[in-house]
């Protein structure tokens, strides 16, 4: 096992019925990595993240977390998800709870922290994402960008080793995208290990250490942002990115 590898994905495959959505996926996530996964809709990116978070069960292959296969039986999924957190496209906040309660509940239930400790943690991370003034609001009273910032604070409050982001800006109005990306840039700069499925190419280019391009359930190409954005080796990658360059 590589020294600082947190996650190693080995020969991962997943089908829904007859449709093979992931085929023989291999890659490693090391401490401090910021990896962006890009590709057209339907290329398997979100399914890959959902497999890593054990929301989907892979058909074949291994997900090694510190060298231990968590895709097998006997994994304590809530405890694992506390270490490998996820921020969803659709926020997944509890509508009947305040912003503060949303950020405390996982800590109390899964990590068995006292309410005082959970509150302190929640306040600290809500402050970091600029949501401290809204602790008593309920999700319906805040904007989509604010909800996503709360969701990020909630994930961070669990002190995860890795944070997975599944297209965190795609459900947002364009004017709210920037505020969420700014928070993500800040977290990356703080050294958080991040795996980000995104259509935000500028983020992938400017913030990632590594970019993974997926198409039709396979990894076509991966490399540094410079390699992928300026000198991709695969025709499919070039074609995909030519649309991004055309949009700029």
N, C-alpha and C positions, 0 to 999 in steps of 0.2 A: 504493500500500500504506500502511496506517495505520502511523504512526511506531513504536509499541511492540508491534505485532502479532507474535506468535511463530507462531501457527497461524491460517490462514484456511481455513475449510471452505466450498467453493463448489459449489452445485447437486449435492450428493452423493446418489447413488441406489445401492441394492443390492437384488438379488433373489436368493432361493434357489428355483430352479425357477420355478414360476409365482407364488410369493408375493413381493410387493414388501415388503421389510422396512424400507427407508429410501427416502423420496421427497423429492428436491430440498431437502436440508438445507443451511442457510446459517448460519454464525456465526463469530465471531472470538474468539480467545483472546489476550489481551495480557499483558505481563509483570506478574506479581504477582496476576493474577486467581485467585480461587477460585470455580469455577463448579460448581454442583450440577445434575445432570440427574436429574429425577424423572419418575415415570410408572408406570403399571401394568406388570406382567410382560408381556413380548411386545410392548412398544411400540417396540422397536428400539434401546433405550439401549445395551445391551452390544455390539450389532453396530456401532453408531456408534463406540464406543471401539476395537473390534477393527479397524475400517477405518482409524482415525486411526493406530493402531500398526502398520498394514500386515499384520495377521494375517489379514485378509480383504481381497480386492481389490475396490474399488468398481466398479460397472458404468459409472457415469457421474460426472462432476464432478471437482473438484480438491481436493487437500489441499496447501495452500501452507505450507511451513515456511520462515520468513524470505523469503517471496516466491517460493520455488522449488517447483514441483509435484513432490511425492515419490510421488504415486500413479502417475506415469508409469514407463516402463522406465528402468533404469540407476541406480536408487537403491540405495546401499549400505545394506541394511536393518539389519544389526547396528549400524552406526555411527549411523544415524538413531535406532534404538531406545535407544541409549545417551543420546541427547539428549532423547528423548521416552519416558520410562520407564513401566512399567506394573506395577501391583500387582493381582494376580488374586484372585478369590473363593476359589480353592482353593489359595492359597499358592504352588504350583509350585516348592517347594524340592527340591533333590537329596537324596534320602533316604540316599544312601551317603556323604554329606559332612557334616562338622561344621557347626555354625552359622557359625563363622568362615570355613571354606572356601567355604560358600555365598555369603558376602559378598565373597569375594576373586576367585572364578573369572572373573566377567564383566570385572572390571577388568584382569586379567592377559591374558585371551584377546582381548577386544575393544579395550580402551584401551591394551594393551601396557605396562601399568605393571609395575614390578619387584615382586617378591613382598613386599619390605619396605614399599614405598609402599602397595601394596594392603592389606597387613595394618594399617598405620597408619590408612588411610581407614576400613577395615571396623571397627576398634576404636572409632574416633571416633563413627561412626553407631550402632553397637551400644550404645555408652554412652548416646547420645541417646535411644534407644527403650527403655532400661532392660534390655537383654539382655546386657550385658558379662559378668555372672556365668555365662552359659551357653555361652560360646564353644566349649567342647569337646563339647557335647551334640550328638546327632543329632536330626533332626526328630521321630523317633518317641518321643523321650524328653521332649518339651515339649508344652505345651497348644496348642490352636488359636489362642488369642489371642497366645501367645508366637511361634508360627510366623508369624502375620501381621505381628508387629512385626519379626521377622527379615527377612521379605520386603520390608518398607518400608525397613529399613536397607540391604538389598542394593540396592534401587533408588536410594536416596539416595547410596550410595557411588560410583555412576557419574557423580555431579554432573550430573544431567539439568537441562534448562531447564524442562521440563514433566513433571509426574507425573500419570499417568492411574490412577484407582482404579475397578476394576470390582466394585461391590457388595462392598467389602472386609470387611464385617461379617456378610454373610448366611449364611456357613457356620459361624458361631460360636455357641456356647452363649450365652444372654442375659447371663450374668454376665461374659463375656469381651468383650462388645461395647464396654463403657465404656473399657477399657484401650487398645483400638485407636483409638477415637474421640479419646481424650485425646492420643495421639501425633499424630494427624492435625491436631488443633487447634493443637498446638505447631508443627508444620511450617508450617501456614498462617500462624501468627503470625510465623514467621521469614521470611515473604515468598516461600515457594515457590509457583510457578504450578501450580495444581491443577485437574484436571477430574475430578469425582467422580460416578459413577453410584451412587445410594444410595436406600435405603428409610428412612433415618434422617432423618425430617423436621426434628427439632430441630436436627440438625447443619446441614442445608440452610438452615434459617431463621437460625441464630445465627452461622454461620461463613462462609457464602458472600457474595461480592459480587454474584453474579448467579445466578438460578435459571432453568433451562430446563425447561419441562414438555412431555414428548413423549407422543403417543398415535398408535397405528396408523402408525408410521413417519414422522410429520411433527412438526415443532416447532409446537405449538399456541400457545404463549405463552412469552415470556421477559421478565425484568425483575429489579428488585432484590427481595430477600427480602420486604421490606415490601410492595411492590406485589403480588407473587404470593400471599403468605400472608394479606394483609388486604384487598386489593381486586382480585382477579383479574378480567379482563374477559371471559374465555371461560367459557361454561356448563360445559364439560368439566373445566376446571381447578377450578372451584368444587366440582363434584361429587366429583372425586378428593380434594380437600383436605378436604371435609366429613367424609370417613372419618377422616382424621388428627385433625381437631378433636374428633370423637366419641370417639376412642381416649384422649384426654388426660385 
